[in-house]
Amino acid sequence: MIQVKEFVDVGSLSAEQKTNEFLATLQEEQVIEIKYSAGYRPNRDISEQRSCILVIYRTASVPAGKHEP
């Protein structure tokens, strides 16, 4: 099965840190694609940069060219 997991900067925890922790639990062949986006969020007197990382992955190993039942 193909799944999607989203990581967003929250407080002192960065999206990068949370993504790396999650990726460490996967086998390399499970990862299909990683997308990254950054933007600014106005916050009173300053703007904060926010990062978002999307990981598209397989929950079970399926050989290339084969379809899951």
Jmol script that loads the backbone (N, CA, C; Angstrom):
load data "model"
ATOM      1  N   MET A   1       0.843  -1.168   0.000  1.00  0.00           N
ATOM      2  CA  MET A   1       0.000   0.000   0.000  1.00  0.00           C
ATOM      3  C   MET A   1       0.895   1.240   0.000  1.00  0.00           C
ATOM      4  N   ILE A   2       0.501   2.247  -0.750  1.00  0.00           N
ATOM      5  CA  ILE A   2       1.239   3.509  -0.783  1.00  0.00           C
ATOM      6  C   ILE A   2       0.618   4.463   0.230  1.00  0.00           C
ATOM      7  N   GLN A   3       1.466   5.106   1.023  1.00  0.00           N
ATOM      8  CA  GLN A   3       1.017   6.032   2.061  1.00  0.00           C
ATOM      9  C   GLN A   3       1.744   7.363   1.912  1.00  0.00           C
ATOM     10  N   VAL A   4       1.196   8.390   2.550  1.00  0.00           N
ATOM     11  CA  VAL A   4       1.789   9.725   2.562  1.00  0.00           C
ATOM     12  C   VAL A   4       1.896  10.177   4.011  1.00  0.00           C
ATOM     13  N   LYS A   5       3.030  10.762   4.368  1.00  0.00           N
ATOM     14  CA  LYS A   5       3.200  11.311   5.718  1.00  0.00           C
ATOM     15  C   LYS A   5       3.746  12.724   5.581  1.00  0.00           C
ATOM     16  N   GLU A   6       3.134  13.666   6.306  1.00  0.00           N
ATOM     17  CA  GLU A   6       3.504  15.078   6.229  1.00  0.00           C
ATOM     18  C   GLU A   6       4.196  15.505   7.520  1.00  0.00           C
ATOM     19  N   PHE A   7       5.255  16.303   7.362  1.00  0.00           N
ATOM     20  CA  PHE A   7       5.992  16.840   8.503  1.00  0.00           C
ATOM     21  C   PHE A   7       6.046  18.355   8.366  1.00  0.00           C
ATOM     22  N   VAL A   8       5.649  19.072   9.422  1.00  0.00           N
ATOM     23  CA  VAL A   8       5.611  20.533   9.413  1.00  0.00           C
ATOM     24  C   VAL A   8       6.381  21.035  10.630  1.00  0.00           C
ATOM     25  N   ASP A   9       7.118  22.145  10.454  1.00  0.00           N
ATOM     26  CA  ASP A   9       7.804  22.761  11.591  1.00  0.00           C
ATOM     27  C   ASP A   9       6.784  23.107  12.669  1.00  0.00           C
ATOM     28  N   VAL A  10       7.054  22.690  13.908  1.00  0.00           N
ATOM     29  CA  VAL A  10       6.182  23.013  15.041  1.00  0.00           C
ATOM     30  C   VAL A  10       7.076  23.354  16.223  1.00  0.00           C
ATOM     31  N   GLY A  11       7.024  24.606  16.652  1.00  0.00           N
ATOM     32  CA  GLY A  11       7.844  25.015  17.791  1.00  0.00           C
ATOM     33  C   GLY A  11       9.313  24.757  17.544  1.00  0.00           C
ATOM     34  N   SER A  12       9.952  24.080  18.488  1.00  0.00           N
ATOM     35  CA  SER A  12      11.389  23.826  18.365  1.00  0.00           C
ATOM     36  C   SER A  12      11.698  22.559  17.567  1.00  0.00           C
ATOM     37  N   LEU A  13      10.671  21.771  17.248  1.00  0.00           N
ATOM     38  CA  LEU A  13      10.894  20.565  16.446  1.00  0.00           C
ATOM     39  C   LEU A  13      10.831  20.913  14.967  1.00  0.00           C
ATOM     40  N   SER A  14      11.914  20.667  14.264  1.00  0.00           N
ATOM     41  CA  SER A  14      11.934  20.996  12.842  1.00  0.00           C
ATOM     42  C   SER A  14      11.366  19.846  12.021  1.00  0.00           C
ATOM     43  N   ALA A  15      10.803  20.201  10.871  1.00  0.00           N
ATOM     44  CA  ALA A  15      10.289  19.194   9.947  1.00  0.00           C
ATOM     45  C   ALA A  15      11.418  18.265   9.514  1.00  0.00           C
ATOM     46  N   GLU A  16      12.604  18.826   9.331  1.00  0.00           N
ATOM     47  CA  GLU A  16      13.753  18.020   8.905  1.00  0.00           C
ATOM     48  C   GLU A  16      14.087  16.946   9.941  1.00  0.00           C
ATOM     49  N   GLN A  17      14.125  17.332  11.203  1.00  0.00           N
ATOM     50  CA  GLN A  17      14.448  16.385  12.274  1.00  0.00           C
ATOM     51  C   GLN A  17      13.409  15.270  12.341  1.00  0.00           C
ATOM     52  N   LYS A  18      12.127  15.634  12.307  1.00  0.00           N
ATOM     53  CA  LYS A  18      11.061  14.635  12.385  1.00  0.00           C
ATOM     54  C   LYS A  18      11.078  13.717  11.164  1.00  0.00           C
ATOM     55  N   THR A  19      11.360  14.288   9.986  1.00  0.00           N
ATOM     56  CA  THR A  19      11.417  13.480   8.764  1.00  0.00           C
ATOM     57  C   THR A  19      12.559  12.482   8.835  1.00  0.00           C
ATOM     58  N   ASN A  20      13.730  12.929   9.264  1.00  0.00           N
ATOM     59  CA  ASN A  20      14.879  12.023   9.364  1.00  0.00           C
ATOM     60  C   ASN A  20      14.622  10.889  10.350  1.00  0.00           C
ATOM     61  N   GLU A  21      13.953  11.184  11.451  1.00  0.00           N
ATOM     62  CA  GLU A  21      13.613  10.138  12.417  1.00  0.00           C
ATOM     63  C   GLU A  21      12.669   9.115  11.792  1.00  0.00           C
ATOM     64  N   PHE A  22      11.689   9.594  11.021  1.00  0.00           N
ATOM     65  CA  PHE A  22      10.745   8.694  10.358  1.00  0.00           C
ATOM     66  C   PHE A  22      11.445   7.863   9.285  1.00  0.00           C
ATOM     67  N   LEU A  23      12.278   8.518   8.464  1.00  0.00           N
ATOM     68  CA  LEU A  23      12.976   7.802   7.390  1.00  0.00           C
ATOM     69  C   LEU A  23      13.882   6.703   7.940  1.00  0.00           C
ATOM     70  N   ALA A  24      14.411   6.890   9.129  1.00  0.00           N
ATOM     71  CA  ALA A  24      15.273   5.876   9.746  1.00  0.00           C
ATOM     72  C   ALA A  24      14.507   4.585  10.038  1.00  0.00           C
ATOM     73  N   THR A  25      13.178   4.649  10.085  1.00  0.00           N
ATOM     74  CA  THR A  25      12.362   3.459  10.351  1.00  0.00           C
ATOM     75  C   THR A  25      12.006   2.705   9.073  1.00  0.00           C
ATOM     76  N   LEU A  26      12.295   3.292   7.904  1.00  0.00           N
ATOM     77  CA  LEU A  26      11.948   2.675   6.621  1.00  0.00           C
ATOM     78  C   LEU A  26      13.160   2.041   5.962  1.00  0.00           C
ATOM     79  N   GLN A  27      12.897   1.068   5.105  1.00  0.00           N
ATOM     80  CA  GLN A  27      13.925   0.534   4.223  1.00  0.00           C
ATOM     81  C   GLN A  27      14.016   1.479   3.027  1.00  0.00           C
ATOM     82  N   GLU A  28      15.198   1.607   2.443  1.00  0.00           N
ATOM     83  CA  GLU A  28      15.394   2.539   1.331  1.00  0.00           C
ATOM     84  C   GLU A  28      14.418   2.283   0.186  1.00  0.00           C
ATOM     85  N   GLU A  29      14.128   1.010  -0.113  1.00  0.00           N
ATOM     86  CA  GLU A  29      13.239   0.691  -1.235  1.00  0.00           C
ATOM     87  C   GLU A  29      11.776   1.039  -0.959  1.00  0.00           C
ATOM     88  N   GLN A  30      11.432   1.338   0.283  1.00  0.00           N
ATOM     89  CA  GLN A  30      10.064   1.745   0.606  1.00  0.00           C
ATOM     90  C   GLN A  30       9.793   3.198   0.216  1.00  0.00           C
ATOM     91  N   VAL A  31      10.816   4.024   0.158  1.00  0.00           N
ATOM     92  CA  VAL A  31      10.644   5.448  -0.130  1.00  0.00           C
ATOM     93  C   VAL A  31      10.437   5.639  -1.629  1.00  0.00           C
ATOM     94  N   ILE A  32       9.318   6.258  -1.980  1.00  0.00           N
ATOM     95  CA  ILE A  32       8.999   6.525  -3.381  1.00  0.00           C
ATOM     96  C   ILE A  32       9.465   7.918  -3.766  1.00  0.00           C
ATOM     97  N   GLU A  33       9.110   8.907  -2.935  1.00  0.00           N
ATOM     98  CA  GLU A  33       9.458  10.292  -3.258  1.00  0.00           C
ATOM     99  C   GLU A  33       9.390  11.150  -2.000  1.00  0.00           C
ATOM    100  N   ILE A  34      10.182  12.215  -2.004  1.00  0.00           N
ATOM    101  CA  ILE A  34      10.161  13.192  -0.916  1.00  0.00           C
ATOM    102  C   ILE A  34       9.977  14.566  -1.540  1.00  0.00           C
ATOM    103  N   LYS A  35       8.993  15.325  -1.052  1.00  0.00           N
ATOM    104  CA  LYS A  35       8.709  16.678  -1.541  1.00  0.00           C
ATOM    105  C   LYS A  35       8.974  17.668  -0.413  1.00  0.00           C
ATOM    106  N   TYR A  36       9.454  18.853  -0.782  1.00  0.00           N
ATOM    107  CA  TYR A  36       9.780  19.876   0.211  1.00  0.00           C
ATOM    108  C   TYR A  36       9.170  21.206  -0.214  1.00  0.00           C
ATOM    109  N   SER A  37       8.656  21.944   0.749  1.00  0.00           N
ATOM    110  CA  SER A  37       8.121  23.277   0.486  1.00  0.00           C
ATOM    111  C   SER A  37       8.441  24.169   1.678  1.00  0.00           C
ATOM    112  N   ALA A  38       8.726  25.428   1.397  1.00  0.00           N
ATOM    113  CA  ALA A  38       8.981  26.397   2.468  1.00  0.00           C
ATOM    114  C   ALA A  38       8.198  27.660   2.168  1.00  0.00           C
ATOM    115  N   GLY A  39       7.769  28.313   3.215  1.00  0.00           N
ATOM    116  CA  GLY A  39       7.037  29.560   3.058  1.00  0.00           C
ATOM    117  C   GLY A  39       7.184  30.400   4.311  1.00  0.00           C
ATOM    118  N   TYR A  40       6.638  31.584   4.250  1.00  0.00           N
ATOM    119  CA  TYR A  40       6.704  32.492   5.393  1.00  0.00           C
ATOM    120  C   TYR A  40       5.321  32.685   5.974  1.00  0.00           C
ATOM    121  N   ARG A  41       5.246  32.718   7.286  1.00  0.00           N
ATOM    122  CA  ARG A  41       3.993  32.942   7.998  1.00  0.00           C
ATOM    123  C   ARG A  41       4.148  34.205   8.825  1.00  0.00           C
ATOM    124  N   PRO A  42       3.328  35.225   8.533  1.00  0.00           N
ATOM    125  CA  PRO A  42       3.416  36.455   9.326  1.00  0.00           C
ATOM    126  C   PRO A  42       3.035  36.180  10.785  1.00  0.00           C
ATOM    127  N   ASN A  43       3.798  36.756  11.697  1.00  0.00           N
ATOM    128  CA  ASN A  43       3.559  36.556  13.121  1.00  0.00           C
ATOM    129  C   ASN A  43       3.856  37.864  13.850  1.00  0.00           C
ATOM    130  N   ARG A  44       2.852  38.669  14.044  1.00  0.00           N
ATOM    131  CA  ARG A  44       2.962  39.993  14.682  1.00  0.00           C
ATOM    132  C   ARG A  44       4.022  40.851  14.016  1.00  0.00           C
ATOM    133  N   ASP A  45       5.187  41.032  14.647  1.00  0.00           N
ATOM    134  CA  ASP A  45       6.216  41.930  14.123  1.00  0.00           C
ATOM    135  C   ASP A  45       7.215  41.257  13.192  1.00  0.00           C
ATOM    136  N   ILE A  46       7.218  39.927  13.162  1.00  0.00           N
ATOM    137  CA  ILE A  46       8.199  39.225  12.332  1.00  0.00           C
ATOM    138  C   ILE A  46       7.510  38.169  11.469  1.00  0.00           C
ATOM    139  N   SER A  47       8.221  37.695  10.474  1.00  0.00           N
ATOM    140  CA  SER A  47       7.735  36.581   9.662  1.00  0.00           C
ATOM    141  C   SER A  47       8.573  35.355   9.983  1.00  0.00           C
ATOM    142  N   GLU A  48       7.906  34.232  10.110  1.00  0.00           N
ATOM    143  CA  GLU A  48       8.602  32.982  10.397  1.00  0.00           C
ATOM    144  C   GLU A  48       8.625  32.118   9.152  1.00  0.00           C
ATOM    145  N   GLN A  49       9.780  31.505   8.881  1.00  0.00           N
ATOM    146  CA  GLN A  49       9.831  30.547   7.786  1.00  0.00           C
ATOM    147  C   GLN A  49       9.305  29.223   8.301  1.00  0.00           C
ATOM    148  N   ARG A  50       8.418  28.613   7.539  1.00  0.00           N
ATOM    149  CA  ARG A  50       7.864  27.305   7.886  1.00  0.00           C
ATOM    150  C   ARG A  50       8.232  26.323   6.789  1.00  0.00           C
ATOM    151  N   SER A  51       8.664  25.150   7.175  1.00  0.00           N
ATOM    152  CA  SER A  51       9.008  24.104   6.220  1.00  0.00           C
ATOM    153  C   SER A  51       8.000  22.974   6.318  1.00  0.00           C
ATOM    154  N   CYS A  52       7.731  22.357   5.185  1.00  0.00           N
ATOM    155  CA  CYS A  52       6.835  21.212   5.127  1.00  0.00           C
ATOM    156  C   CYS A  52       7.487  20.158   4.236  1.00  0.00           C
ATOM    157  N   ILE A  53       7.546  18.939   4.723  1.00  0.00           N
ATOM    158  CA  ILE A  53       8.138  17.837   3.970  1.00  0.00           C
ATOM    159  C   ILE A  53       7.094  16.730   3.862  1.00  0.00           C
ATOM    160  N   LEU A  54       6.925  16.225   2.650  1.00  0.00           N
ATOM    161  CA  LEU A  54       5.962  15.166   2.373  1.00  0.00           C
ATOM    162  C   LEU A  54       6.734  13.929   1.927  1.00  0.00           C
ATOM    163  N   VAL A  55       6.510  12.813   2.609  1.00  0.00           N
ATOM    164  CA  VAL A  55       7.172  11.559   2.259  1.00  0.00           C
ATOM    165  C   VAL A  55       6.115  10.611   1.697  1.00  0.00           C
ATOM    166  N   ILE A  56       6.348  10.134   0.483  1.00  0.00           N
ATOM    167  CA  ILE A  56       5.476   9.150  -0.146  1.00  0.00           C
ATOM    168  C   ILE A  56       6.233   7.824  -0.075  1.00  0.00           C
ATOM    169  N   TYR A  57       5.599   6.808   0.517  1.00  0.00           N
ATOM    170  CA  TYR A  57       6.311   5.558   0.778  1.00  0.00           C
ATOM    171  C   TYR A  57       5.387   4.350   0.690  1.00  0.00           C
ATOM    172  N   ARG A  58       5.990   3.176   0.578  1.00  0.00           N
ATOM    173  CA  ARG A  58       5.256   1.910   0.586  1.00  0.00           C
ATOM    174  C   ARG A  58       5.288   1.333   1.997  1.00  0.00           C
ATOM    175  N   THR A  59       4.152   0.789   2.431  1.00  0.00           N
ATOM    176  CA  THR A  59       4.113   0.171   3.754  1.00  0.00           C
ATOM    177  C   THR A  59       4.627  -1.260   3.713  1.00  0.00           C
ATOM    178  N   ALA A  60       4.603  -1.886   2.548  1.00  0.00           N
ATOM    179  CA  ALA A  60       5.122  -3.252   2.400  1.00  0.00           C
ATOM    180  C   ALA A  60       6.026  -3.284   1.182  1.00  0.00           C
ATOM    181  N   SER A  61       7.080  -4.077   1.254  1.00  0.00           N
ATOM    182  CA  SER A  61       7.985  -4.187   0.113  1.00  0.00           C
ATOM    183  C   SER A  61       7.305  -4.952  -1.013  1.00  0.00           C
ATOM    184  N   VAL A  62       7.276  -4.335  -2.181  1.00  0.00           N
ATOM    185  CA  VAL A  62       6.709  -4.961  -3.368  1.00  0.00           C
ATOM    186  C   VAL A  62       7.753  -4.852  -4.460  1.00  0.00           C
ATOM    187  N   PRO A  63       8.152  -5.958  -5.078  1.00  0.00           N
ATOM    188  CA  PRO A  63       9.150  -5.885  -6.144  1.00  0.00           C
ATOM    189  C   PRO A  63       8.700  -4.955  -7.260  1.00  0.00           C
ATOM    190  N   ALA A  64       9.647  -4.248  -7.862  1.00  0.00           N
ATOM    191  CA  ALA A  64       9.337  -3.319  -8.950  1.00  0.00           C
ATOM    192  C   ALA A  64       8.600  -4.052 -10.063  1.00  0.00           C
ATOM    193  N   GLY A  65       7.586  -3.408 -10.617  1.00  0.00           N
ATOM    194  CA  GLY A  65       6.816  -3.990 -11.709  1.00  0.00           C
ATOM    195  C   GLY A  65       5.688  -4.892 -11.246  1.00  0.00           C
ATOM    196  N   LYS A  66       5.619  -5.184  -9.957  1.00  0.00           N
ATOM    197  CA  LYS A  66       4.552  -6.027  -9.411  1.00  0.00           C
ATOM    198  C   LYS A  66       3.496  -5.139  -8.770  1.00  0.00           C
ATOM    199  N   HIS A  67       2.263  -5.588  -8.814  1.00  0.00           N
ATOM    200  CA  HIS A  67       1.171  -4.846  -8.194  1.00  0.00           C
ATOM    201  C   HIS A  67       0.761  -5.534  -6.904  1.00  0.00           C
ATOM    202  N   GLU A  68       0.372  -4.729  -5.940  1.00  0.00           N
ATOM    203  CA  GLU A  68      -0.122  -5.294  -4.685  1.00  0.00           C
ATOM    204  C   GLU A  68      -1.509  -5.854  -4.912  1.00  0.00           C
ATOM    205  N   PRO A  69      -1.887  -6.919  -4.217  1.00  0.00           N
ATOM    206  CA  PRO A  69      -3.231  -7.504  -4.399  1.00  0.00           C
ATOM    207  C   PRO A  69      -4.322  -6.570  -3.942  1.00  0.00           C
TER     208      PRO A  69
END
end "model"
wireframe off; spacefill off
backbone 0.3
color backbone group
